[in-house]
Amino acid sequence: MPILVARFQSAEEFLDRYLEDLPDGGLFQPTRRAIEVGEAVLLDIRMPLLKDGMLVRGTVSWRQRGKRGTGQRAGLGIAIANSESSKRDHLLALCRGELGPEEAQRKHRRLPVAIPVQWRIPNEIRSHASSLDDIGTGGVFIRTTTPPSQGSPLVLEFASPGRVGAQSIEGRVAWSSSKPGAEGVGVEFRCRDIGGMRRLRELIRRIENSAEAQV
């Protein structure tokens, strides 16, 4: 999936490039990259208000040619995916000045993924097959319609793309979502030592490197 770096110098620029006419909102991305309409992309959104940036899934809705005479910039209209509505709402609230200092920054940068995962509660034999929706050094979001209760300890087993063996990681259910189409749980990683955190970061690095970066 192509990654496009979307840089905004200010909140005003973000709001100016926001596309309200698309069903779930969108952004105009200045670029001359030859990406076809309908192709899925990943927007790496960066602005002074975001400490670590934010990764948002989208689809190319339309293309625009540049015109020197009128000052029209070449670029793409990126429709934000329906599954990214919480990120969209966070960005809009942030740029409109509706968030307090503590709410404004997300603690961990999350990479959208679609990776199979097996999860279980410790000391239980039964495991559940689901998929990871995003991942960061702080935790993951697991898609599931049968979520464990908040606070439950979990053991996750998944592998980075191209790797045969799965890695086992411990975590705790921090929150859950019952929103139709976005059911699942947010899991906070619980690494026991520095070595565990190092292995986790290496796993995430491999996942990031598996994506095709296009600036």
C-alpha positions in Angstrom: 0.0 0.0 0.0 1.5 3.4 -1.0 2.3 5.7 1.9 1.9 9.4 1.2 3.4 11.9 3.7 0.8 14.7 4.2 2.5 17.7 5.8 0.5 20.6 7.3 2.1 23.7 8.6 -0.9 24.7 10.7 -4.3 23.6 11.8 -5.8 26.1 9.3 -4.0 24.4 6.4 -5.4 21.1 7.5 -9.0 22.4 7.6 -8.5 24.2 4.3 -7.4 20.9 2.6 -10.2 18.8 4.4 -12.8 17.5 1.9 -16.2 17.6 3.5 -18.1 16.5 0.4 -16.7 12.9 0.6 -18.9 10.4 2.5 -16.5 10.0 5.5 -14.4 13.1 4.8 -11.1 13.3 3.1 -8.0 15.3 2.4 -6.5 16.9 -0.7 -2.9 15.7 -1.0 -0.6 17.7 -3.4 1.4 15.2 -5.3 2.4 14.2 -8.8 2.5 10.5 -8.0 0.7 8.3 -10.6 -1.8 6.6 -8.2 -5.0 5.4 -9.8 -8.5 6.3 -8.6 -9.8 3.5 -6.3 -6.4 2.5 -5.0 -5.9 2.2 -1.3 -3.3 4.4 0.3 -1.9 5.3 3.7 -1.7 8.9 4.7 1.2 9.8 7.1 -0.3 13.0 8.6 2.2 15.4 10.1 1.7 18.8 11.7 3.0 20.9 14.6 0.0 19.9 16.7 0.8 16.2 16.4 3.8 15.0 18.4 4.3 11.8 16.5 2.1 12.1 13.5 -0.8 9.9 12.6 -1.3 7.1 10.0 -4.8 7.1 8.3 -6.1 4.7 5.7 -7.8 6.1 2.6 -8.7 5.5 -1.0 -8.0 7.8 -4.0 -11.3 9.3 -4.9 -10.2 11.7 -7.7 -7.1 13.1 -9.4 -6.4 16.7 -10.2 -4.0 18.0 -12.8 -1.9 21.1 -12.1 -2.5 24.3 -14.1 0.2 26.9 -13.9 -2.0 29.7 -15.3 -4.6 29.4 -12.5 -2.3 28.2 -9.7 -4.2 24.9 -9.5 -2.0 22.3 -7.8 -1.7 18.7 -9.0 -2.9 16.2 -6.4 -5.3 13.6 -5.2 -8.5 13.7 -3.3 -8.1 11.0 -0.7 -11.3 9.6 0.9 -10.8 8.6 4.5 -11.8 5.0 5.2 -15.0 4.6 7.3 -12.9 2.5 9.8 -10.8 5.5 10.5 -13.6 7.7 11.7 -12.2 8.0 15.3 -8.9 9.3 13.9 -10.7 11.7 11.6 -12.8 13.1 14.4 -9.7 13.4 16.6 -7.8 15.4 13.9 -10.8 17.7 13.2 -11.3 18.4 17.0 -7.6 19.0 17.4 -7.5 21.5 14.5 -10.7 23.2 15.6 -9.2 23.8 19.1 -11.8 21.5 20.8 -9.3 19.4 22.7 -7.5 20.1 25.9 -3.7 19.6 26.2 -4.0 16.1 27.6 -6.5 15.0 25.0 -4.6 16.6 22.1 -1.7 14.1 21.9 -2.1 10.4 21.3 0.5 8.6 23.3 1.7 6.2 20.6 1.9 6.3 16.9 -0.1 3.5 15.4 0.5 1.7 12.1 -2.7 0.4 10.3 -2.3 -3.3 9.5 -4.3 -6.4 8.7 -2.4 -9.2 10.4 -3.9 -12.5 11.6 -3.6 -13.0 15.4 -4.4 -15.7 17.9 -5.3 -14.4 21.4 -6.2 -16.1 24.6 -6.6 -15.4 28.3 -3.6 -16.9 30.3 -4.2 -20.4 31.8 -7.0 -21.0 29.3 -6.6 -23.6 26.6 -9.0 -22.1 24.1 -7.6 -19.4 21.7 -9.5 -17.0 19.4 -8.6 -16.2 15.8 -8.9 -12.5 15.0 -6.9 -9.8 13.1 -4.9 -6.8 14.2 -6.3 -3.5 12.9 -3.3 -1.3 14.0 -0.2 -1.6 16.0 2.3 0.6 17.9 4.9 0.2 20.6 2.1 0.9 23.2 -0.4 -1.7 22.0 -2.8 -3.0 19.3 -6.4 -2.9 18.3 -7.9 -6.4 17.7 -11.0 -6.8 15.6 -13.4 -9.1 17.4 -17.2 -9.4 18.0 -16.5 -11.4 21.2 -14.3 -9.1 23.2 -12.9 -10.1 26.6 -13.8 -7.8 29.5 -11.8 -4.6 30.2 -8.7 -5.3 32.3 -8.4 -8.9 31.2 -4.8 -10.1 30.7 -4.2 -11.5 27.2 -1.5 -13.5 25.3 -1.2 -12.6 21.6 0.5 -14.6 19.0 1.2 -13.1 15.5 4.0 -12.8 13.0 5.3 -9.9 10.9 4.8 -10.2 7.1 7.3 -12.7 5.5 8.1 -14.3 8.8 7.1 -17.9 9.5 7.2 -18.1 13.3 4.7 -16.3 15.4 5.8 -14.2 18.4 4.1 -14.3 21.7 3.3 -11.0 23.5 1.5 -10.3 26.7 -1.0 -7.5 27.1 -4.0 -6.2 28.9 -7.4 -5.0 27.6 -7.5 -1.3 28.0 -10.8 -0.5 26.3 -13.4 -1.9 23.9 -15.5 -0.7 21.0 -19.0 -2.0 20.1 -19.4 0.5 17.2 -20.9 -1.5 14.2 -18.1 -2.3 11.7 -15.4 -1.4 14.3 -16.0 -3.9 17.0 -12.9 -4.9 19.0 -10.6 -4.2 21.9 -7.6 -1.9 22.5 -4.8 -4.0 24.1 -1.9 -2.4 26.0 1.4 -4.3 25.7 3.0 -5.5 28.9 6.7 -6.2 28.3 8.3 -7.8 31.4 11.9 -6.5 30.6 14.0 -4.4 28.3 14.6 -7.4 26.1 10.9 -7.9 25.6 10.5 -4.2 24.5 13.5 -4.6 22.2 11.9 -7.6 20.5 8.6 -5.8 20.2 10.2 -2.8 18.6 12.0 -5.0 16.1 8.8 -6.7 15.3 7.1 -3.4 14.6 10.1 -2.2 12.5 9.7 -5.3 10.3 6.0 -4.6 9.8 6.8 -0.9 8.9 9.5 -2.0 6.5 7.1 -4.4 4.7 5.0 -1.4 3.5 5.9 0.3 0.3 6.9 3.9 1.1 6.0 6.6 -1.4 6.5 10.2 -0.5 
